Amino acid sequence: MNVVLAGLLIAVGVAVPAPTAVTRVTSLAALQTALDNAQQGERIELADGAYTSSKAITIKRSGVTVAAEHVGKAQIRGKAGFVFAAGVAQVVVEGFDLRHDGRLAVPASAHHVRITRNVFELNVPVVPDDAGGFVEVNGDDVEVDHNTFQNRTNEGVYLHVGGPKPGIAKRTWAHHNHFYNHRFSGGNGGESVRIGNSDRQKESARTLLENNLFEKADGDSEAISVKSSDNVVRHNTMRDSRGFLVLRHGNRNAVDGNILFGTGIRFHGNDHRIINNYVEGGRDRQVVFGSGKEADSGPTSKLHDRPDRVTVAFNTLIGTGAVVDSDGGAFLPKDCVLSNNVITGSSSKFVDMKSGSTVRYEGNIVFGGSAGMPSGGYRTVDPKLVRDSHGLLRLSSGSPAVDASVGSFPYVTTDFDPQPRVAKPDVGADEYDVAAVRRPLTRADVGPSAL
């Protein structure tokens, strides 16, 4: 399936044939035998119970599903878990409680693999210059959905999109996962999700990361770290986390319709679109224009890249202090846009951009403090936000934000609900509509048991 999201063409979905036969096994040895002899379309189910592995369980055949008989009731501990043979395709791994040593890795030669409704609480050792993901996606067209990733205490990530070098895994679709409780105390290397690496930043991954819940993402200052190009991060919820949603390297990424509480968005690189996000917290720095040590990163640079031509538009930002600001560094934001945002809270200066940054300000509404923007780029007026039953501040009837946007943004076709942007779009993340139904994701919406 091909969809256009925030102006980017993204292909999603793993086509796996419906099972033609079901084989039930009651031991890991029998599971391996069944996998060795599986026919295309076969579903192999492991009976409920706790199992201890002494070696990897290898999936050698394409077109098969290996599953727990009942979701979450087959637990695998021990030395290793599932391993994919080179070149397999249309394989599903479903419903396991995985507590073993080592990661689950999809090799670069495999494709159209689905990893669904599992719990990952693995023992993955730290390896220098390695993401150390619980799940490593190196092949194309991989779907990772309705899983729980939890309770990591060492360096490494929960989900890493990698791939061959040179190159990167294409069209990963990660959705309805719960990323929970990463407590690594080091200064770097503990993201929940990393899409790419610094040496892949120019590669077009086209990952779609959507409808995931991030809680206690405390393993790194970056909970989501995008280090590649042409990805979409949308409709995720993040709360109780020190990590930010960060575009660390790469170009042309879209951050659309996310709900963030107590954290924020930071970006480097070129031509990104930061639109329709709802960011609320009791601190400053809801949106950070990252500046840094070079104007444009080379293909293998690890330095912070200056943001060029980044658009930050139609967001609702609620906080104290400098809600929008820029990092220090010699290379300041260039030719960026801050447009049609609602910025409220309490501040002596809502926008605190470093002198020398070149940003076009237009159509913003601020209330509760000094704008910190040039005159003509904003209005100081009460946007009349009201808190709905789900705790989100929305536009109310008669808000001056309704039909008040300026400029042309043809790729902003929906708001954060998402509902259509009609006629002249409203300022902020919310297009006024009394029938709005969006709410922050909860644990009931994600993970193995969610619909």
Protein Blocks (a to p, Z undefined) as FASTA:
>chain_A
ZZdeehiacdedjdddddfbdcddfbfklmmmmmmmpcehiacdddedddddfbdcddfb
ghiacddfbghiaccedjbdcdddehiahiacehiacfbeciddddfkbghiacehiacd
ddddddehiakiabacfbghiacehiacehiabecdfbdcebddedddehiacehiaceh
iabfbfbhpafbdgdjfklmmpcfkpacehiacehiakbfblbacfbehiacehiacehi
fbdcddfbcchiacehiacehiacddedehiacehiacddfbehkbccdddjbfbdcfkb
cbdcddehiacehiacddehjfbacdedjbdcehiacehiacedjdfblbacdehiacdd
ehiacehiafkiaehiaccddehiacdfkopacddehiakgopagcjdfklmbcfkbccd
ehjadedjbdcdfkbcbdcddfklgcjkbZZ
